[in-house]
Amino acid sequence: MKFIHIADIHLGAQPDAGTAYSGGRPRELWDAFSRVVTLCEEEKTDILLIAGDLFHRQPLLRELKEVNYLFSTLSHTKVVFIAGNHDYIRKGTYYRTFQWSDNVYPLLGDKMGYVRMPELDLAVYGFSYHAREIREERCNVRAQGLADHEILLAHGGDEKHVPLRREILEALGFDYIALGHIHKPQAMIKDFALFAGALEPVDKNDTGQHGFVRGEITEQGVHVEFIPCASREYIHLALRVNEHMTNGSVKDYIRETVEKRGTQNIYKFILRGQRDPDVEFEIEYMDDYGNIIEIEDETCPAFDYQALYEENQDNLLGKYIEEFLGCEEGSMEYQALQAGVQALLENGLS
Ligand SMILES: [Mn+2]
């Protein structure tokens, strides 16, 4: 039995993506979802598991119709999904009344339930959020032996969202546990309980690879692999500058770095090191490709401390520098020297 496990698609989210991409990002989440559905059709996947937060917020009726259309194109694959903390089953939500295609099996109850698929000798268990938070440990219902293969779908893993414990999950008797909510793909228990991670990165802190889990349950057991497929990656990078660099050369350095790591990706840069005291970095003008969300300037001016000392011997600045003269570059004392001199100069206290 072949399955694909996805989670945290967050349709309807508007990810922060830099000036050039922000407008198109919501569409890219839909495109990624649509590609997974197409893949299920191509690979004749038996079951598509969606472990919560298909939507970023309450789905609109037209959005459910679009999703259902995609599901209805599947000639072979059955779909099981639960609602997560973002798209929880609120009073009046369209989730409650929507008529899904015959191959779709929503598990929308707030107590653990299951669907059985005799033709696959499979039972899938799960429950949905009916509130934004669930603080109880709810993944503690044992597989009941309803079918040869039994899978648990669950959304959570932090203290406000269905806390999960390895030793409990391990003892429930499922063949596989498909997890959602944690956006970074990872195994909670190797080859057995996996967070598929967000299908596409949704937030600027969703760094690293994103995609889905492809798995197969055979006589020999479960085999799973993570398949990266996201169209973009959020990358955080520290760039080291030096006192010979100007705005122009830092801008070139940033552009070259973006070209090397991929112009499709979305960046946050942190500038570190020493800069020429005469240079102020104009970080708002350094985004050539429109895919930088943020540049933090943590550089310090590379002062000529000896010269500053000689000019300021009889004032506060000179006395401050005197305390540190001869300290080693890079040491704690040196950092105190840099920070202190910068503060004194900025505040005109010399
Ligand atoms: Mn979630």
Boltz pocket constraint, residues with backbone or C-beta under 6 A from the ligand:
constraints:
  - pocket:
      binder: B
      contacts: [[A, 52], [A, 53], [A, 84], [A, 85], [A, 86], [A, 155], [A, 180], [A, 181], [A, 182]]
      max_distance: 6.0
